[in-house]
Amino acid sequence: MPQLNPGPWFLIMMLSWFIFLLILQPKSMSFTPFNHPLYKTNSTMKSPSWPWPWT
């Protein structure tokens, strides 16, 4: 069974992780999101209290 031989697959896995960590991840982290949570205001909506008949 070739799946049990980790020789070629381990090298492929390590190269793909190095490519992701060194090339793709810094490029994807450089994008700024449009809806950044720091730019939002902290306005809360005040709803009227419910007139319960038993209070």
PDB file of N, CA, C and O in Angstrom:
ATOM      1  N   MET A   1       0.834  -1.183   0.000  1.00  0.00           N
ATOM      2  CA  MET A   1       0.000   0.000   0.000  1.00  0.00           C
ATOM      3  C   MET A   1       0.883   1.253   0.000  1.00  0.00           C
ATOM      4  O   MET A   1       1.676   1.443   0.922  1.00  0.00           O
ATOM      5  N   PRO A   2       0.757   2.099  -1.011  1.00  0.00           N
ATOM      6  CA  PRO A   2       1.612   3.286  -1.065  1.00  0.00           C
ATOM      7  C   PRO A   2       1.202   4.373  -0.062  1.00  0.00           C
ATOM      8  O   PRO A   2       1.987   5.283   0.204  1.00  0.00           O
ATOM      9  N   GLN A   3      -0.004   4.296   0.494  1.00  0.00           N
ATOM     10  CA  GLN A   3      -0.422   5.316   1.443  1.00  0.00           C
ATOM     11  C   GLN A   3       0.354   5.226   2.757  1.00  0.00           C
ATOM     12  O   GLN A   3       0.470   6.220   3.473  1.00  0.00           O
ATOM     13  N   LEU A   4       0.883   4.049   3.079  1.00  0.00           N
ATOM     14  CA  LEU A   4       1.593   3.878   4.333  1.00  0.00           C
ATOM     15  C   LEU A   4       3.042   4.338   4.246  1.00  0.00           C
ATOM     16  O   LEU A   4       3.707   4.467   5.274  1.00  0.00           O
ATOM     17  N   ASN A   5       3.541   4.588   3.045  1.00  0.00           N
ATOM     18  CA  ASN A   5       4.902   5.058   2.879  1.00  0.00           C
ATOM     19  C   ASN A   5       4.911   6.579   3.023  1.00  0.00           C
ATOM     20  O   ASN A   5       4.427   7.271   2.127  1.00  0.00           O
ATOM     21  N   PRO A   6       5.450   7.129   4.134  1.00  0.00           N
ATOM     22  CA  PRO A   6       5.380   8.571   4.323  1.00  0.00           C
ATOM     23  C   PRO A   6       6.454   9.344   3.579  1.00  0.00           C
ATOM     24  O   PRO A   6       6.486  10.572   3.655  1.00  0.00           O
ATOM     25  N   GLY A   7       7.333   8.659   2.864  1.00  0.00           N
ATOM     26  CA  GLY A   7       8.449   9.333   2.212  1.00  0.00           C
ATOM     27  C   GLY A   7       8.047  10.455   1.268  1.00  0.00           C
ATOM     28  O   GLY A   7       8.386  11.605   1.546  1.00  0.00           O
ATOM     29  N   PRO A   8       7.349  10.197   0.176  1.00  0.00           N
ATOM     30  CA  PRO A   8       7.020  11.293  -0.745  1.00  0.00           C
ATOM     31  C   PRO A   8       5.894  12.195  -0.215  1.00  0.00           C
ATOM     32  O   PRO A   8       5.877  13.390  -0.510  1.00  0.00           O
ATOM     33  N   TRP A   9       4.961  11.641   0.556  1.00  0.00           N
ATOM     34  CA  TRP A   9       3.807  12.421   0.999  1.00  0.00           C
ATOM     35  C   TRP A   9       4.191  13.419   2.087  1.00  0.00           C
ATOM     36  O   TRP A   9       3.623  14.508   2.161  1.00  0.00           O
ATOM     37  N   PHE A  10       5.141  13.055   2.918  1.00  0.00           N
ATOM     38  CA  PHE A  10       5.572  13.980   3.962  1.00  0.00           C
ATOM     39  C   PHE A  10       6.263  15.195   3.349  1.00  0.00           C
ATOM     40  O   PHE A  10       6.058  16.318   3.811  1.00  0.00           O
ATOM     41  N   LEU A  11       7.073  14.986   2.322  1.00  0.00           N
ATOM     42  CA  LEU A  11       7.732  16.095   1.642  1.00  0.00           C
ATOM     43  C   LEU A  11       6.712  17.010   0.954  1.00  0.00           C
ATOM     44  O   LEU A  11       6.839  18.233   1.000  1.00  0.00           O
ATOM     45  N   ILE A  12       5.710  16.416   0.323  1.00  0.00           N
ATOM     46  CA  ILE A  12       4.667  17.206  -0.327  1.00  0.00           C
ATOM     47  C   ILE A  12       3.884  18.012   0.707  1.00  0.00           C
ATOM     48  O   ILE A  12       3.565  19.178   0.473  1.00  0.00           O
ATOM     49  N   MET A  13       3.575  17.399   1.844  1.00  0.00           N
ATOM     50  CA  MET A  13       2.842  18.105   2.885  1.00  0.00           C
ATOM     51  C   MET A  13       3.678  19.254   3.460  1.00  0.00           C
ATOM     52  O   MET A  13       3.154  20.348   3.670  1.00  0.00           O
ATOM     53  N   MET A  14       4.959  19.019   3.715  1.00  0.00           N
ATOM     54  CA  MET A  14       5.810  20.064   4.274  1.00  0.00           C
ATOM     55  C   MET A  14       5.999  21.220   3.282  1.00  0.00           C
ATOM     56  O   MET A  14       5.987  22.383   3.686  1.00  0.00           O
ATOM     57  N   LEU A  15       6.171  20.918   2.010  1.00  0.00           N
ATOM     58  CA  LEU A  15       6.315  21.974   1.013  1.00  0.00           C
ATOM     59  C   LEU A  15       5.036  22.793   0.867  1.00  0.00           C
ATOM     60  O   LEU A  15       5.095  24.013   0.710  1.00  0.00           O
ATOM     61  N   SER A  16       3.890  22.134   0.916  1.00  0.00           N
ATOM     62  CA  SER A  16       2.634  22.878   0.803  1.00  0.00           C
ATOM     63  C   SER A  16       2.420  23.770   2.018  1.00  0.00           C
ATOM     64  O   SER A  16       1.902  24.877   1.871  1.00  0.00           O
ATOM     65  N   TRP A  17       2.804  23.323   3.222  1.00  0.00           N
ATOM     66  CA  TRP A  17       2.682  24.169   4.409  1.00  0.00           C
ATOM     67  C   TRP A  17       3.666  25.330   4.362  1.00  0.00           C
ATOM     68  O   TRP A  17       3.318  26.439   4.767  1.00  0.00           O
ATOM     69  N   PHE A  18       4.865  25.110   3.887  1.00  0.00           N
ATOM     70  CA  PHE A  18       5.824  26.207   3.764  1.00  0.00           C
ATOM     71  C   PHE A  18       5.348  27.243   2.756  1.00  0.00           C
ATOM     72  O   PHE A  18       5.506  28.444   2.973  1.00  0.00           O
ATOM     73  N   ILE A  19       4.767  26.779   1.656  1.00  0.00           N
ATOM     74  CA  ILE A  19       4.230  27.711   0.662  1.00  0.00           C
ATOM     75  C   ILE A  19       3.097  28.524   1.277  1.00  0.00           C
ATOM     76  O   ILE A  19       3.010  29.734   1.069  1.00  0.00           O
ATOM     77  N   PHE A  20       2.226  27.853   2.038  1.00  0.00           N
ATOM     78  CA  PHE A  20       1.126  28.570   2.664  1.00  0.00           C
ATOM     79  C   PHE A  20       1.627  29.573   3.696  1.00  0.00           C
ATOM     80  O   PHE A  20       1.171  30.716   3.711  1.00  0.00           O
ATOM     81  N   LEU A  21       2.549  29.171   4.552  1.00  0.00           N
ATOM     82  CA  LEU A  21       2.992  30.044   5.635  1.00  0.00           C
ATOM     83  C   LEU A  21       3.870  31.189   5.159  1.00  0.00           C
ATOM     84  O   LEU A  21       3.803  32.284   5.717  1.00  0.00           O
ATOM     85  N   LEU A  22       4.675  30.966   4.160  1.00  0.00           N
ATOM     86  CA  LEU A  22       5.627  31.984   3.741  1.00  0.00           C
ATOM     87  C   LEU A  22       5.128  32.883   2.612  1.00  0.00           C
ATOM     88  O   LEU A  22       5.570  34.026   2.498  1.00  0.00           O
ATOM     89  N   ILE A  23       4.229  32.393   1.790  1.00  0.00           N
ATOM     90  CA  ILE A  23       3.799  33.171   0.622  1.00  0.00           C
ATOM     91  C   ILE A  23       2.326  33.564   0.711  1.00  0.00           C
ATOM     92  O   ILE A  23       1.999  34.746   0.614  1.00  0.00           O
ATOM     93  N   LEU A  24       1.448  32.607   0.890  1.00  0.00           N
ATOM     94  CA  LEU A  24       0.022  32.904   0.799  1.00  0.00           C
ATOM     95  C   LEU A  24      -0.536  33.595   2.041  1.00  0.00           C
ATOM     96  O   LEU A  24      -1.367  34.495   1.922  1.00  0.00           O
ATOM     97  N   GLN A  25      -0.097  33.191   3.216  1.00  0.00           N
ATOM     98  CA  GLN A  25      -0.657  33.758   4.427  1.00  0.00           C
ATOM     99  C   GLN A  25      -0.315  35.238   4.605  1.00  0.00           C
ATOM    100  O   GLN A  25      -1.216  35.997   4.962  1.00  0.00           O
ATOM    101  N   PRO A  26       0.915  35.705   4.383  1.00  0.00           N
ATOM    102  CA  PRO A  26       1.143  37.152   4.481  1.00  0.00           C
ATOM    103  C   PRO A  26       0.369  37.966   3.447  1.00  0.00           C
ATOM    104  O   PRO A  26      -0.042  39.093   3.724  1.00  0.00           O
ATOM    105  N   LYS A  27       0.169  37.404   2.265  1.00  0.00           N
ATOM    106  CA  LYS A  27      -0.605  38.126   1.255  1.00  0.00           C
ATOM    107  C   LYS A  27      -2.069  38.231   1.657  1.00  0.00           C
ATOM    108  O   LYS A  27      -2.695  39.272   1.453  1.00  0.00           O
ATOM    109  N   SER A  28      -2.620  37.163   2.225  1.00  0.00           N
ATOM    110  CA  SER A  28      -4.027  37.218   2.617  1.00  0.00           C
ATOM    111  C   SER A  28      -4.229  38.060   3.869  1.00  0.00           C
ATOM    112  O   SER A  28      -5.304  38.634   4.045  1.00  0.00           O
ATOM    113  N   MET A  29      -3.235  38.153   4.741  1.00  0.00           N
ATOM    114  CA  MET A  29      -3.376  38.964   5.943  1.00  0.00           C
ATOM    115  C   MET A  29      -3.182  40.451   5.663  1.00  0.00           C
ATOM    116  O   MET A  29      -3.524  41.275   6.511  1.00  0.00           O
ATOM    117  N   SER A  30      -2.654  40.814   4.520  1.00  0.00           N
ATOM    118  CA  SER A  30      -2.454  42.223   4.205  1.00  0.00           C
ATOM    119  C   SER A  30      -3.739  42.912   3.769  1.00  0.00           C
ATOM    120  O   SER A  30      -3.798  44.142   3.779  1.00  0.00           O
ATOM    121  N   PHE A  31      -4.770  42.164   3.386  1.00  0.00           N
ATOM    122  CA  PHE A  31      -6.040  42.759   3.001  1.00  0.00           C
ATOM    123  C   PHE A  31      -6.763  43.269   4.232  1.00  0.00           C
ATOM    124  O   PHE A  31      -6.779  42.612   5.273  1.00  0.00           O
ATOM    125  N   THR A  32      -7.361  44.444   4.107  1.00  0.00           N
ATOM    126  CA  THR A  32      -8.142  44.988   5.210  1.00  0.00           C
ATOM    127  C   THR A  32      -9.612  44.713   4.953  1.00  0.00           C
ATOM    128  O   THR A  32     -10.089  44.913   3.836  1.00  0.00           O
ATOM    129  N   PRO A  33     -10.328  44.266   5.953  1.00  0.00           N
ATOM    130  CA  PRO A  33     -11.753  43.999   5.754  1.00  0.00           C
ATOM    131  C   PRO A  33     -12.540  45.304   5.659  1.00  0.00           C
ATOM    132  O   PRO A  33     -12.145  46.319   6.234  1.00  0.00           O
ATOM    133  N   PHE A  34     -13.636  45.270   4.940  1.00  0.00           N
ATOM    134  CA  PHE A  34     -14.471  46.448   4.777  1.00  0.00           C
ATOM    135  C   PHE A  34     -15.258  46.747   6.050  1.00  0.00           C
ATOM    136  O   PHE A  34     -15.437  47.910   6.413  1.00  0.00           O
ATOM    137  N   ASN A  35     -15.719  45.719   6.716  1.00  0.00           N
ATOM    138  CA  ASN A  35     -16.526  45.906   7.929  1.00  0.00           C
ATOM    139  C   ASN A  35     -15.682  45.575   9.151  1.00  0.00           C
ATOM    140  O   ASN A  35     -15.946  44.602   9.857  1.00  0.00           O
ATOM    141  N   HIS A  36     -14.682  46.382   9.387  1.00  0.00           N
ATOM    142  CA  HIS A  36     -13.803  46.147  10.518  1.00  0.00           C
ATOM    143  C   HIS A  36     -14.546  46.469  11.815  1.00  0.00           C
ATOM    144  O   HIS A  36     -15.207  47.506  11.883  1.00  0.00           O
ATOM    145  N   PRO A  37     -14.465  45.628  12.840  1.00  0.00           N
ATOM    146  CA  PRO A  37     -15.254  45.877  14.044  1.00  0.00           C
ATOM    147  C   PRO A  37     -14.805  47.105  14.830  1.00  0.00           C
ATOM    148  O   PRO A  37     -15.580  47.611  15.642  1.00  0.00           O
ATOM    149  N   LEU A  38     -13.585  47.606  14.626  1.00  0.00           N
ATOM    150  CA  LEU A  38     -13.129  48.773  15.370  1.00  0.00           C
ATOM    151  C   LEU A  38     -13.794  50.063  14.890  1.00  0.00           C
ATOM    152  O   LEU A  38     -13.851  51.043  15.633  1.00  0.00           O
ATOM    153  N   TYR A  39     -14.290  50.070  13.669  1.00  0.00           N
ATOM    154  CA  TYR A  39     -14.877  51.273  13.112  1.00  0.00           C
ATOM    155  C   TYR A  39     -16.366  51.409  13.425  1.00  0.00           C
ATOM    156  O   TYR A  39     -16.975  52.419  13.074  1.00  0.00           O
ATOM    157  N   LYS A  40     -16.947  50.436  14.062  1.00  0.00           N
ATOM    158  CA  LYS A  40     -18.379  50.481  14.339  1.00  0.00           C
ATOM    159  C   LYS A  40     -18.644  51.277  15.606  1.00  0.00           C
ATOM    160  O   LYS A  40     -17.845  51.273  16.542  1.00  0.00           O
ATOM    161  N   THR A  41     -19.759  51.945  15.616  1.00  0.00           N
ATOM    162  CA  THR A  41     -20.147  52.697  16.804  1.00  0.00           C
ATOM    163  C   THR A  41     -20.858  51.766  17.778  1.00  0.00           C
ATOM    164  O   THR A  41     -21.433  50.751  17.385  1.00  0.00           O
ATOM    165  N   ASN A  42     -20.808  52.124  19.029  1.00  0.00           N
ATOM    166  CA  ASN A  42     -21.422  51.299  20.059  1.00  0.00           C
ATOM    167  C   ASN A  42     -22.808  51.829  20.418  1.00  0.00           C
ATOM    168  O   ASN A  42     -23.091  52.101  21.585  1.00  0.00           O
ATOM    169  N   SER A  43     -23.642  51.969  19.446  1.00  0.00           N
ATOM    170  CA  SER A  43     -25.001  52.431  19.696  1.00  0.00           C
ATOM    171  C   SER A  43     -25.903  51.225  19.915  1.00  0.00           C
ATOM    172  O   SER A  43     -25.921  50.292  19.111  1.00  0.00           O
ATOM    173  N   THR A  44     -26.633  51.255  20.990  1.00  0.00           N
ATOM    174  CA  THR A  44     -27.564  50.175  21.283  1.00  0.00           C
ATOM    175  C   THR A  44     -28.978  50.688  21.108  1.00  0.00           C
ATOM    176  O   THR A  44     -29.279  51.842  21.411  1.00  0.00           O
ATOM    177  N   MET A  45     -29.810  49.843  20.632  1.00  0.00           N
ATOM    178  CA  MET A  45     -31.203  50.202  20.425  1.00  0.00           C
ATOM    179  C   MET A  45     -31.967  49.976  21.727  1.00  0.00           C
ATOM    180  O   MET A  45     -31.931  48.888  22.301  1.00  0.00           O
ATOM    181  N   LYS A  46     -32.644  50.999  22.174  1.00  0.00           N
ATOM    182  CA  LYS A  46     -33.437  50.900  23.393  1.00  0.00           C
ATOM    183  C   LYS A  46     -34.859  50.576  22.998  1.00  0.00           C
ATOM    184  O   LYS A  46     -35.539  51.374  22.353  1.00  0.00           O
ATOM    185  N   SER A  47     -35.299  49.398  23.391  1.00  0.00           N
ATOM    186  CA  SER A  47     -36.662  49.000  23.068  1.00  0.00           C
ATOM    187  C   SER A  47     -37.578  49.371  24.233  1.00  0.00           C
ATOM    188  O   SER A  47     -37.158  49.329  25.390  1.00  0.00           O
ATOM    189  N   PRO A  48     -38.800  49.727  23.939  1.00  0.00           N
ATOM    190  CA  PRO A  48     -39.714  50.081  25.032  1.00  0.00           C
ATOM    191  C   PRO A  48     -40.064  48.848  25.853  1.00  0.00           C
ATOM    192  O   PRO A  48     -40.077  47.728  25.340  1.00  0.00           O
ATOM    193  N   SER A  49     -40.338  49.061  27.095  1.00  0.00           N
ATOM    194  CA  SER A  49     -40.684  47.934  27.955  1.00  0.00           C
ATOM    195  C   SER A  49     -42.070  47.413  27.598  1.00  0.00           C
ATOM    196  O   SER A  49     -42.938  48.155  27.137  1.00  0.00           O
ATOM    197  N   TRP A  50     -42.247  46.149  27.818  1.00  0.00           N
ATOM    198  CA  TRP A  50     -43.498  45.509  27.457  1.00  0.00           C
ATOM    199  C   TRP A  50     -44.497  45.693  28.601  1.00  0.00           C
ATOM    200  O   TRP A  50     -44.167  45.422  29.756  1.00  0.00           O
ATOM    201  N   PRO A  51     -45.705  46.148  28.293  1.00  0.00           N
ATOM    202  CA  PRO A  51     -46.692  46.335  29.381  1.00  0.00           C
ATOM    203  C   PRO A  51     -47.331  45.000  29.770  1.00  0.00           C
ATOM    204  O   PRO A  51     -48.339  44.600  29.188  1.00  0.00           O
ATOM    205  N   TRP A  52     -46.766  44.335  30.720  1.00  0.00           N
ATOM    206  CA  TRP A  52     -47.318  43.050  31.162  1.00  0.00           C
ATOM    207  C   TRP A  52     -48.572  43.310  31.988  1.00  0.00           C
ATOM    208  O   TRP A  52     -48.592  44.223  32.813  1.00  0.00           O
ATOM    209  N   PRO A  53     -49.605  42.525  31.778  1.00  0.00           N
ATOM    210  CA  PRO A  53     -50.855  42.787  32.498  1.00  0.00           C
ATOM    211  C   PRO A  53     -50.792  42.401  33.978  1.00  0.00           C
ATOM    212  O   PRO A  53     -51.608  42.891  34.758  1.00  0.00           O
ATOM    213  N   TRP A  54     -49.871  41.556  34.388  1.00  0.00           N
ATOM    214  CA  TRP A  54     -49.866  41.077  35.777  1.00  0.00           C
ATOM    215  C   TRP A  54     -48.905  41.857  36.667  1.00  0.00           C
ATOM    216  O   TRP A  54     -48.728  41.484  37.827  1.00  0.00           O
ATOM    217  N   THR A  55     -48.273  42.929  36.172  1.00  0.00           N
ATOM    218  CA  THR A  55     -47.381  43.701  37.030  1.00  0.00           C
ATOM    219  C   THR A  55     -48.034  44.978  37.499  1.00  0.00           C
ATOM    220  O   THR A  55     -47.420  45.751  38.234  1.00  0.00           O
TER     221      THR A  55
END
